[in-house]
């Protein structure tokens, strides 16, 4: 049976850190793991990365990583899965994939002839306007388990569930880190107008 788990929340909530921790446990258990990320996520090459905020410099620094392959299409992902007998498929930054990812996961879950596979997906649930980001809402509806994480508001230090874009860009997809985004609570969040 194929299972689907979602880890979601705003930027700086620890999604990648949680995923890497889960993958390290699977690795210790001897599981074969495939980790994929979208071509749009150009912040790192050939890995997913967890970052923590350094108390002294207040900058984010790499705290953990896990090897990953960049995948841009359903055919590429199918080819990778068919080439090996993976036990775990981890998909990072799923909001950047087109809707083909949703259709691929639906088909995989419904195909009873496929080998059992644990699929773990991370991604932002909301964009800079507070709207569902890409296919994440649909993936959460399809999931067997959803873990919604929170961050700490960069302004007031309360629980943050939103990602605030700092610049005036009106593009939904704009790759960046703490130079371009902040975690915000409901009170401090200001959707881009």
Secondary structure, DSSP 8 states (H G I E B T S, - for coil): --EEEEEE-STTSSHHHHHHHHHHHHHHTT--EEEEEETT--SSSSEEEEEEE-TTT--EEEEEEEE-EEE-SHHHHHHHHHHS--SEEEEESGGGS-THHHHHHHHHHH-TTS---EEEEEE-SB-TTSSB-TTHHHHHHH-SEEEE--EE-TTT-SEE-EEEE-S----S-----TTTEEEE-TTT-----
